[in-house]
Amino acid sequence: MSMGGGKGIDTTFGDSESRPRSIIGRVKRRRHGGNHRAERSLTEAERRQVLYEWNDTRAEFPTICVHQFFEQQVERDPDPIAVVFNELRLSYSELNQRANQIAHYLRKLGAGPERLVGVCLQRSSEMVAALLGVWKAGGAYVPLDRSYFQERLSFMVSDAAVQVLLTDKSCEGLFSQPTLESCAWILTGR
């Protein structure tokens, strides 16, 4: 904050002795001042301020799920762009519509609470829609990284008891035939 006369006065942290730079400067001077004795660098008041007052970052968060929070945003303002991938731009409304389609289809395949959905997709707008769709169906997803070997992916699908696999054409060949036969799978738009 600047007060008249060209002199700037910063009142953000009170007096100059309680400002972060002031405290850090004193710590450096004490440590590098040639005196190598073990001594406390901060006074008890400074220590309390640094550890507790400056780190008091508590915030109230809504007690709703991510997909419900997303739906509230869609209701408030459906038209702004929610996802940009290469040349494709999806509004909140369009992304929500795609996620709802995926969620409905996942429910038909048995996805829901206590059911895991494997997701192996390239980073894309479809991946975002797929994750939202899994949550909207009431399920949880197991991220399957396309850079893993086929044996690793098959083990993860089997070990996690994945019942539905969301993937695209570019990832389809990453899974062994027994893995594909052990769960329902969806090929997304690519």
C-alpha positions as CSV (number, residue, x, y, z in Angstrom):
1,M,0.0,0.0,0.0
2,S,1.5,3.3,-0.9
3,M,0.9,6.4,1.2
4,G,1.4,10.0,-0.2
5,G,4.8,11.6,-0.6
6,G,6.2,8.8,-2.8
7,K,7.1,6.5,0.2
8,G,5.6,3.0,0.0
9,I,4.5,1.5,3.2
10,D,3.6,-2.2,3.2
11,T,1.1,-3.0,5.9
12,T,0.4,-6.5,4.8
13,F,2.3,-8.2,7.6
14,G,2.2,-5.5,10.3
15,D,5.5,-4.0,11.5
16,S,8.7,-4.6,9.5
17,E,10.0,-7.1,12.1
18,S,7.1,-9.5,11.4
19,R,7.4,-9.5,7.6
20,P,8.6,-12.7,6.0
21,R,11.6,-11.2,4.3
22,S,12.6,-9.6,7.5
23,I,12.5,-12.8,9.5
24,I,14.2,-14.8,6.7
25,G,16.9,-12.1,6.5
26,R,17.5,-12.3,10.2
27,V,17.7,-16.1,10.0
28,K,20.3,-15.9,7.2
29,R,22.4,-13.3,9.1
30,R,22.3,-15.5,12.2
31,R,23.4,-18.6,10.3
32,H,26.0,-16.9,8.1
33,G,27.2,-14.3,10.5
34,G,30.4,-16.2,11.3
35,N,29.0,-17.5,14.5
36,H,28.6,-21.2,14.1
37,R,27.4,-22.0,17.6
38,A,24.1,-23.9,17.8
39,E,21.6,-21.2,18.5
40,R,17.9,-20.8,17.8
41,S,17.4,-18.8,14.6
42,L,13.9,-17.7,15.5
43,T,12.4,-16.3,18.6
44,E,9.5,-18.3,20.0
45,A,7.0,-15.7,18.7
46,E,8.6,-15.8,15.2
47,R,8.5,-19.6,15.2
48,R,4.8,-19.6,16.2
49,Q,4.1,-17.1,13.5
50,V,5.9,-19.0,10.8
51,L,4.7,-22.5,11.7
52,Y,1.1,-21.7,12.7
53,E,-0.2,-18.3,11.7
54,W,1.2,-18.2,8.2
55,N,0.3,-21.9,7.6
56,D,-3.3,-21.5,8.8
57,T,-4.8,-22.2,5.4
58,R,-7.9,-24.0,6.4
59,A,-10.8,-23.6,4.1
60,E,-14.3,-24.9,4.0
61,F,-15.1,-27.2,1.2
62,P,-18.4,-28.5,0.0
63,T,-19.3,-32.0,1.1
64,I,-20.3,-33.2,-2.4
65,C,-18.5,-35.4,-4.9
66,V,-16.5,-34.0,-7.8
67,H,-19.1,-34.9,-10.4
68,Q,-21.8,-33.2,-8.3
69,F,-19.7,-30.1,-8.0
70,F,-19.2,-30.3,-11.8
71,E,-23.0,-30.6,-12.4
72,Q,-23.5,-27.5,-10.2
73,Q,-21.1,-25.6,-12.5
74,V,-23.1,-26.9,-15.6
75,E,-26.3,-25.5,-14.1
76,R,-24.8,-22.2,-13.2
77,D,-23.0,-21.5,-16.5
78,P,-23.2,-24.2,-19.1
79,D,-21.6,-22.4,-22.0
80,P,-18.0,-21.6,-21.1
81,I,-15.3,-23.9,-22.4
82,A,-14.5,-26.7,-19.9
83,V,-12.0,-28.8,-21.9
84,V,-9.6,-27.9,-24.7
85,F,-7.8,-30.7,-26.5
86,N,-5.9,-29.9,-29.7
87,E,-8.6,-28.2,-31.8
88,L,-11.5,-29.7,-29.9
89,R,-13.3,-27.4,-27.4
90,L,-16.1,-28.7,-25.2
91,S,-18.4,-26.5,-23.1
92,Y,-19.4,-27.6,-19.6
93,S,-22.8,-28.6,-21.1
94,E,-21.2,-30.7,-23.9
95,L,-18.8,-32.4,-21.5
96,N,-21.6,-33.2,-19.1
97,Q,-23.7,-34.7,-21.9
98,R,-20.8,-37.0,-23.0
99,A,-20.2,-38.0,-19.3
100,N,-23.9,-38.7,-18.8
101,Q,-23.9,-41.0,-21.9
102,I,-20.9,-42.9,-20.6
103,A,-22.4,-43.2,-17.1
104,H,-25.7,-44.6,-18.5
105,Y,-23.9,-47.1,-20.6
106,L,-21.6,-48.1,-17.7
107,R,-24.7,-48.7,-15.4
108,K,-26.1,-51.0,-18.1
109,L,-22.9,-53.0,-17.9
110,G,-23.1,-53.2,-14.1
111,A,-20.8,-50.4,-13.1
112,G,-21.7,-48.7,-9.8
113,P,-20.8,-48.8,-6.1
114,E,-18.2,-51.4,-5.2
115,R,-17.4,-51.9,-8.9
116,L,-14.1,-50.9,-10.5
117,V,-13.9,-49.6,-14.1
118,G,-10.5,-49.8,-15.8
119,V,-9.7,-46.7,-17.8
120,C,-7.0,-46.9,-20.5
121,L,-7.3,-43.9,-22.8
122,Q,-5.0,-41.4,-24.4
123,R,-5.0,-38.0,-22.8
124,S,-8.0,-36.4,-24.4
125,S,-11.4,-34.8,-23.9
126,E,-12.8,-38.4,-24.0
127,M,-10.6,-39.3,-21.0
128,V,-12.1,-36.4,-19.0
129,A,-15.7,-37.4,-20.0
130,A,-14.9,-41.1,-19.1
131,L,-13.7,-40.2,-15.6
132,L,-16.7,-38.1,-15.0
133,G,-18.9,-40.8,-16.4
134,V,-17.4,-43.4,-14.1
135,W,-18.1,-41.2,-11.0
136,K,-21.6,-40.4,-12.3
137,A,-22.3,-44.1,-12.5
138,G,-21.3,-44.4,-8.9
139,G,-18.1,-46.4,-9.6
140,A,-14.4,-45.9,-9.1
141,Y,-11.8,-46.1,-11.8
142,V,-8.5,-47.9,-12.1
143,P,-6.1,-45.8,-14.2
144,L,-4.3,-48.1,-16.7
145,D,-1.3,-46.5,-18.2
146,R,-0.9,-47.3,-21.9
147,S,2.9,-47.3,-21.5
148,Y,2.7,-50.4,-19.4
149,F,3.5,-53.8,-20.8
150,Q,0.6,-56.1,-21.7
151,E,1.4,-58.5,-18.9
152,R,1.4,-55.6,-16.3
153,L,-2.0,-54.3,-17.6
154,S,-3.5,-57.8,-17.6
155,F,-2.3,-58.3,-14.0
156,M,-3.7,-54.9,-12.9
157,V,-7.1,-55.7,-14.5
158,S,-7.2,-59.2,-12.9
159,D,-5.9,-58.1,-9.5
160,A,-8.3,-55.2,-9.2
161,A,-11.2,-57.3,-10.4
162,V,-12.0,-54.8,-13.1
163,Q,-15.4,-55.6,-14.5
164,V,-15.7,-52.9,-17.2
165,L,-12.8,-51.6,-19.3
166,L,-13.0,-48.2,-21.0
167,T,-10.5,-47.9,-23.8
168,D,-10.1,-46.7,-27.4
169,K,-8.9,-48.3,-30.6
170,S,-5.3,-47.1,-30.0
171,C,-5.2,-49.0,-26.7
172,E,-7.3,-52.1,-27.6
173,G,-4.2,-54.1,-28.6
174,L,-2.6,-53.5,-25.2
175,F,-4.8,-56.1,-23.6
176,S,-4.6,-59.8,-24.0
177,Q,-7.6,-61.8,-25.3
178,P,-8.3,-63.4,-21.8
179,T,-8.3,-59.9,-20.3
180,L,-10.8,-58.6,-22.8
181,E,-12.9,-61.7,-22.3
182,S,-12.9,-61.3,-18.5
183,C,-14.7,-57.9,-18.5
184,A,-17.1,-55.9,-20.5
185,W,-15.3,-53.2,-22.5
186,I,-16.2,-50.0,-24.3
187,L,-14.4,-48.5,-27.2
188,T,-14.8,-44.8,-27.1
189,G,-15.0,-42.4,-30.1
190,R,-11.4,-42.7,-31.4
